[in-house]
Amino acid sequence: MSSFFILIIAVLLLSMIVQWRFKNKFGKYSEMQLSTGMSGAEVAEKMLADHGIYDVKVINIEGQLTDHYNPSDRTVNLSTDVYHGRSVAAAAVAAHECGHAIQHAQAYSWLQFRSALVPVVSISSNLLQWVLIIGVMLIAFTGNVTVLTIGVIGLALITLFSFITLPVEFDASNRALAWLKTQNGVMRTREENVQAKDALWWAAMTYVVAALGALANLLYYASMLFGRTRE
């Protein structure tokens, strides 16, 4: 059990390092003004139009790094710094979110699989903390493993969701970078493309450590459950 606890701590530390590195990179590239002077919103609208997508709206939302694509209402949601920003970071993030819109339009299988899991994972996430607490207490005081078993199943779904998210995110970044590389009207220099690639790579790493964290958490509680059922 102690080895799994050490694993969880290691993943948490790794997550903190990656998050710090990503925010540092995003802050750095947010100060690098795009040579074309286009805003994140303009980049997004151009990328969508270039792919023949006209039924997706680009909207401004509050918060920092809250950018996302919503397939249910077909909107590319950009945080204020990205929507109005005219930097390399803003262009990279805007293009990445449009990558998800293109995935949706082209019925990208991993995105469809991920979207199908969203309702189940949402319910599981809201209840899971209490299920695990009650499950651990029941095992400790009564030896009943039923509730913890439900909790482990919920963790397994969340872990699956985290790993399915990886190809979705990497593919969206690849689509964004491929488009940015061929669009001299958006990024005119090789340096800007390199910076965009670096920013999106560190953004992707946050999803990788999140998936590893979910797996470590699952292994911890699963070891607790299976260790008890073998007694």
N, C-alpha and C positions, 0 to 999 in steps of 0.2 A: 504493500500500500504506500509506503514511504517513497518508493521509486516513482510511482505515478504522481505523487504530490510534488516531487522535485521536477518532474516533466512539466507539470502545469505552471510552476513558478518560472521555469526556463522559457516556456512559450509566452508567458505574460511579459517577461523582460524583453524578449525578442519583439513582441508586439509594440511595446513602448518605444523601442529603438527605431523600428520601421515607421511608426506614426510620426515620430519626431523628424526623421529623415524626410518623409514625404512632405510634411508641413514646411520644412526648411527649403526643400526644392521648389514647392509651389510658391512660397514667398519670394524666392530668388527669381524665378521665371515670371512672376507677376510684375516684376520691375523691369523686365525686358520688353520694351515696346515693340509690337509687331511692325515690321517695315512697311506693310500696306496700310496700317492704321485702322484695320477692320475691328469691329467689336465682336465679342463672343456671339452675340445674337445674330449679327450679320454673317458670321462664319457658319453658324448652324443653319440659317435659312438658305444659304448658298449650297451647302452640302446636301440638304434635303432636296432642293430643286434640281441639283445635278444628278440625283438618283431618281428623279421623277416622282418624288413624294410631296404631295400638296395638301394632304389631309391631316398633317401633323402640325400643331401650333407650338411655337417657341415662346415660352412665358418666363417672366421674372418671379422668383420666389425669395423669401427672406432666409437669412442664415448664411453661414460660411461653409463651403464644401458640402452643401446640401443638394448638389446637382444630381438629377436622375431623369430617366425616361419612364413615363407611366403608360404602359400598354392599354390600360383600361379606358383612358380618355384620350389616348394618342397625343400626349404632350411631352415636349422636351422642356424640362424644368431646370432653369439655370439660376444659380445664386446671383445676387446683385453684382459681386465682384467679377463674375464670369460674364454675365449678361451685358454689362456696360463696359467691362474691361477691354482694353485694346493691347493686350500682352500676349506673349507666347503661351503662357499658362492658360489664359482664358480661351484662346483658340483651340488648344489641345483638348481641354475639358469639354468644350462645346462640341467639337468634332467627335469625341468619344461617345457622348450621349446620343448624338445623331447616329452613331454606329449601332446603337441598340434599336433605334427606330428603323434602320435599314434591316436589321435582323428580323424585326417584327414583320416588316413588309414582305420579306422573302421567306417567311415561315421557317426561320432557323430553328432546328430541332431542339438544341439545348435550351434556347430561350423559351420554347413552348413547354418543355419539361419543367423548367424552373417556375414558370408562371402557373402551371398546374399545381405545384406544391405550395404556392404562396398562402392560400387560405388555411391549409392544414398546419403549416409551420407557424403562421400567425397565431392560431389558437393555441398551439403547443407552447409557443414562447411566452404567452401571457400567463399560462397556468403552471408552467414547468417548475419554476422556483419553489412554489408551495408543494407541489407533488413530490419533489425530491426531498424537501425538508421533512414532510410527513412520512415519506417512505423510509428515510434513514432512522427516524425516531421509532417507527413501528418495528423495524428490524432489530433495533437495539433493545427495545423493551418487550416485544412479543414474539420476535422471530418471524413475523409475517412478511413475506417478500412481494406480495401482490402489487402494492402501491409503488414500490421502487422499480418493479418490473415495468410498470406503465411509464414511469419517469425515464427509464433507460431507453424504452422504445421512442419516446418523445425526443430524447437526445440524439438517437440514431437518425431520426428524420431531419433534425436541424443540422447534423453533421453531413448528411447526404445533400441537403440543400446548399450547404457551404461549399462542398466540392463541385456540385453542378454549376455553381456560380462562377467558378474559375474559368472554364472554357468560354462562358458567355462574356466575361469581362476582357479576357485576352483577345478574343475575336473582335470585340467592339473597338479595342485599341488598335488592332492590326488594320481594321477597316479605316479608322480615322487617320492613321499614319500613312497608309497607302494613298488615300485621297489627298492629304495635305502635301505629300511629296510631289504629286503630279499637278497641283494647283499653284502655279506661280503667282496667281492673283491673290493668294492668301499668305503664303510664305515664300519669300523670294530668295532666301539664302539657305545654304546647307546647314549653317550654324543653328538657324531657327528650327529646322527639322530635327536636328540632334537634340536640342533642348526639349522639344515637344516629346520626343521618344523617351528621354530620361524622366520627364515629369510623369508620363503615363506608366512607365515601368514601375516607378515607386508607388504609384496609386494601385497598381495591380498587386504589388507585394503586400499591401494592407489586407487584401482579400485572401492571399495565401496564408498569412499568419492567423487570420480569423478562422480559416478552415482547420489549420493545425491546432488552434486553441479548442475548437469544437471537438476535434478528435481526441485530444488529451483529456478533456472533460468527460467525454463518453467512456473512454478507457478506465478512468478513475472510478466512476460509478458502476460500470460493468464489472470491474474487478471486485468491488464491494458486494455486488449482487451475487455473482457466481461463486465468490468465496464463501458466502453464507449458504448458498443452495447445496454446496458440496459437503457441508457439515452434517 
